[in-house]
Amino acid sequence: MLSARKWLLSIASAALLVSATPAVDDRRSSAAAACARVGTKQELSPAFAGSVQYEHDISHWSNASSLPSLCSVQPDSPQEIQQLFSIIKATRTPWAVKGLGHCNNNNMSSTYGLQIDMSQFSQIALSEDKKSLKVGTGLNWGQVYGYLAPHGLIVVGGRSPTVGAAGLLLSSGYAWLTNEYGFAIDNTLSADIVLPNGTFTTVSENHGADIFRALQGGLNNFGIVTSLTLKTFPIGQVWGGSLQVTGDLTAMIDATVEYSAKPSVPQATLAVEFLAVNGTATGLIIMFYDGPTPPPGLFDAFVNLPNATGSVKTQSFIDFVQAGEVAAAPNNRATWYSAPILNWTREIIEYIGEQAVETSIKVAQQSKSGTLVSGNIEPFGTQAYSFSRGSAWPHDTAHPYNTFNGLVMWTDPQDDKILFDLTIEYHTKIWQKAIELGISRPKGEVFFPPNYSQGITPVEQIYGPNLGWLRTLKKKIDPWNLISLTGGFKI
Ligand SMILES: Cc1cc2nc3c(=O)[nH]c(=O)nc-3n(C[C@H](O)[C@H](O)[C@H](O)COP(=O)(O)OP(=O)(O)OC[C@H]3O[C@@H](n4cnc5c(N)ncnc54)[C@H](O)[C@@H]3O)c2cc1C
């Protein structure tokens, strides 16, 4: 908390900054007005550059996703969010809401204006009958799974413990349990949300069903979500772990082709990655089975790879997830892009490996600080798409497209442009190749998951046929168009 004198000084320095940078005058002056107004509310206290809270509030897993907001704030009740919307309405400041900051696009959970950080929304509660769990949008998946572990229960959520519940539950939610129960967005029961018109409401299939479905992929397009209630499922010991493969990757590719050609086992999930640095690729295989032992033969070709090291064992779900944390250096910068793939054939898997290597050579030649290019293969079965309930992000059994995800990492901000461009080139080549091979479709026929897409992705490519009803709904609940003042895939 800043003292009244300190925040007045901060506003004064913000005002100086405004007059010093005419190009961003409008945005900055509306933000300065908003930060000043936030400071007049007793319960809300703005944080400014240089304070620990501000640095926390604007931080992201990838530093390339952060922007220097004029001030930040941590509301801790729906009423405070209502106040923030009325300040945004009065000042028309740019704003952003952040969960755990794992979005790999800037200006989506970051802004030059008013940064809203949701970390105070850390409540978590299991229902009396233990069939549902209410999670605050300031929690990460490690916290959620840790809370549920003593109850022998699980929810469909993130594969990495530090990812935010918020962004994943409002986008798609590829989970270790997706083959068994669907995407995370298919397993929400209700959401508490402050709409841009200031209404605080709980939406579900029975009340505000249009908003409830719009949130299943709609990210920040419909307001600020304070908590979500999720279906719980029983879980016992699981089997899984990761293997690193060095040298010749042919046997890893053979095993992936063989696994992908077999009928999918609902309890089993596989992720295979090419990790390329300056022209050399290694492999990473992550295997998961919801049960103490997988059926004989299912993962044997991976486990028996002669050039693999690592550990695969029976363990608790939380131990399995914690071991898979995707650590990032403090100066990490990253971006990614996905491509829809229907079948993981040998041709496309080999092509992804080749392109990861080729891109890593370009990264080494054209950037100062590029560190890694990864190419992710995630074979989900058609049944994973059978749980969809008409969500904003179209996914169904008629379009059971898996996601190739290509990630590039670096450290120097001067490399941002070139590495964003190379990531787009990498993705485009893989998508084109998949279309040529008959295992993907062109624009207009496939829809990209909002959480793995580049900021430049046209909104039609994400929401497709749903854009009409989403736009009508948005107009109804956002009469002052406050959502246009935050970034993202704006409908
Ligand atoms: C290391 C890593 C691992 C990942 N693993 C997976 C995975 O296994 N499966 C998967 O599907 N995805 C995964 N992702 C992608 C991830 O789901 C998305 O990046 C997700 O948006 C992150 O959520 P967040 O709350 O951390 O992000 P943030 O950057 O905080 O937010 C992302 C988006 O959600 C909006 N938002 C956040 N909070 C709210 C709120 N309360 N109300 C309204 N809008 C809000 C933001 O404005 C922004 O548009 C991973 C990402 C990383 C970096």
The ligand as an SDF file (V2000), in Angstrom:
LIG
                    3D

 53 58  0  0  0  0  0  0  0  0999 V2000
    4.8490  -22.8860  -19.7150 C   0  0  0  0  0  0  0  0  0  0  0  0
    3.4580  -22.8980  -20.2640 C   0  0  0  0  0  0  0  0  0  0  0  0
    2.7230  -24.0790  -20.2560 C   0  0  0  0  0  0  0  0  0  0  0  0
    1.4140  -24.0950  -20.7650 C   0  0  0  0  0  0  0  0  0  0  0  0
    0.7090  -25.2740  -20.7360 N   0  0  0  0  0  0  0  0  0  0  0  0
   -0.5480  -25.3070  -21.2540 C   0  0  0  0  0  0  0  0  0  0  0  0
   -1.3200  -26.5160  -21.2510 C   0  0  0  0  0  0  0  0  0  0  0  0
   -0.8850  -27.5430  -20.7730 O   0  0  0  0  0  0  0  0  0  0  0  0
   -2.5550  -26.4890  -21.7930 N   0  0  0  0  0  0  0  0  0  0  0  0
   -3.0930  -25.3580  -22.3450 C   0  0  0  0  0  0  0  0  0  0  0  0
   -4.2220  -25.3980  -22.8280 O   0  0  0  0  0  0  0  0  0  0  0  0
   -2.3980  -24.2000  -22.3540 N   0  0  0  0  0  0  0  0  0  0  0  0
   -1.1510  -24.1590  -21.8200 C   0  0  0  0  0  0  0  0  0  0  0  0
   -0.4400  -22.9880  -21.8430 N   0  0  0  0  0  0  0  0  0  0  0  0
   -1.0780  -21.8000  -22.4330 C   0  0  0  0  0  0  0  0  0  0  0  0
   -1.9030  -21.1290  -21.3600 C   0  0  0  0  0  0  0  0  0  0  0  0
   -3.0910  -21.8510  -21.1250 O   0  0  0  0  0  0  0  0  0  0  0  0
   -2.3220  -19.7380  -21.7800 C   0  0  0  0  0  0  0  0  0  0  0  0
   -1.1900  -18.9800  -22.0490 O   0  0  0  0  0  0  0  0  0  0  0  0
   -3.1890  -19.0980  -20.6970 C   0  0  0  0  0  0  0  0  0  0  0  0
   -3.8110  -17.9680  -21.2440 O   0  0  0  0  0  0  0  0  0  0  0  0
   -2.4010  -18.7370  -19.4690 C   0  0  0  0  0  0  0  0  0  0  0  0
   -3.2280  -18.3120  -18.4410 O   0  0  0  0  0  0  0  0  0  0  0  0
   -2.6830  -17.1850  -17.4340 P   0  0  0  0  0  0  0  0  0  0  0  0
   -3.8040  -16.8320  -16.5050 O   0  0  0  0  0  0  0  0  0  0  0  0
   -1.3960  -17.6210  -16.8460 O   0  0  0  0  0  0  0  0  0  0  0  0
   -2.3940  -16.0350  -18.4750 O   0  0  0  0  0  0  0  0  0  0  0  0
   -2.5680  -14.4510  -18.5060 P   0  0  0  0  0  0  0  0  0  0  0  0
   -1.4620  -13.9920  -19.3970 O   0  0  0  0  0  0  0  0  0  0  0  0
   -2.6420  -13.8780  -17.1680 O   0  0  0  0  0  0  0  0  0  0  0  0
   -3.9740  -14.2670  -19.2230 O   0  0  0  0  0  0  0  0  0  0  0  0
   -4.2320  -14.8230  -20.5010 C   0  0  0  0  0  0  0  0  0  0  0  0
   -5.5000  -14.2070  -21.0720 C   0  0  0  0  0  0  0  0  0  0  0  0
   -6.5970  -14.4160  -20.1830 O   0  0  0  0  0  0  0  0  0  0  0  0
   -7.1860  -13.1560  -19.8250 C   0  0  0  0  0  0  0  0  0  0  0  0
   -7.5630  -13.2170  -18.4240 N   0  0  0  0  0  0  0  0  0  0  0  0
   -6.7590  -13.5130  -17.3720 C   0  0  0  0  0  0  0  0  0  0  0  0
   -7.4550  -13.4430  -16.2250 N   0  0  0  0  0  0  0  0  0  0  0  0
   -8.7120  -13.0900  -16.5490 C   0  0  0  0  0  0  0  0  0  0  0  0
   -9.8890  -12.8660  -15.8020 C   0  0  0  0  0  0  0  0  0  0  0  0
   -9.9010  -13.0020  -14.4840 N   0  0  0  0  0  0  0  0  0  0  0  0
  -11.0180  -12.4990  -16.4550 N   0  0  0  0  0  0  0  0  0  0  0  0
  -11.0280  -12.3450  -17.8110 C   0  0  0  0  0  0  0  0  0  0  0  0
   -9.9260  -12.5650  -18.5740 N   0  0  0  0  0  0  0  0  0  0  0  0
   -8.7860  -12.9370  -17.9500 C   0  0  0  0  0  0  0  0  0  0  0  0
   -6.0860  -12.1320  -20.0450 C   0  0  0  0  0  0  0  0  0  0  0  0
   -6.5960  -10.8420  -20.2040 O   0  0  0  0  0  0  0  0  0  0  0  0
   -5.4020  -12.6950  -21.2750 C   0  0  0  0  0  0  0  0  0  0  0  0
   -6.1270  -12.3490  -22.4400 O   0  0  0  0  0  0  0  0  0  0  0  0
    0.8480  -22.9200  -21.3110 C   0  0  0  0  0  0  0  0  0  0  0  0
    1.5870  -21.7290  -21.3020 C   0  0  0  0  0  0  0  0  0  0  0  0
    2.8900  -21.7200  -20.8190 C   0  0  0  0  0  0  0  0  0  0  0  0
    3.6840  -20.4490  -20.8890 C   0  0  0  0  0  0  0  0  0  0  0  0
  1  2  1  0
  2  3  1  0
  2 52  2  0
  3  4  2  0
  4  5  1  0
  4 50  1  0
  5  6  2  0
  6  7  1  0
  6 13  1  0
  7  8  2  0
  7  9  1  0
  9 10  1  0
 10 11  2  0
 10 12  1  0
 12 13  2  0
 13 14  1  0
 14 15  1  0
 14 50  1  0
 15 16  1  0
 16 17  1  0
 16 18  1  0
 18 19  1  0
 18 20  1  0
 20 21  1  0
 20 22  1  0
 22 23  1  0
 23 24  1  0
 24 25  2  0
 24 26  1  0
 24 27  1  0
 27 28  1  0
 28 29  2  0
 28 30  1  0
 28 31  1  0
 31 32  1  0
 32 33  1  0
 33 34  1  0
 33 48  1  0
 34 35  1  0
 35 36  1  0
 35 46  1  0
 36 37  1  0
 36 45  1  0
 37 38  2  0
 38 39  1  0
 39 40  1  0
 39 45  2  0
 40 41  1  0
 40 42  2  0
 42 43  1  0
 43 44  2  0
 44 45  1  0
 46 47  1  0
 46 48  1  0
 48 49  1  0
 50 51  2  0
 51 52  1  0
 52 53  1  0
M  END
$$$$
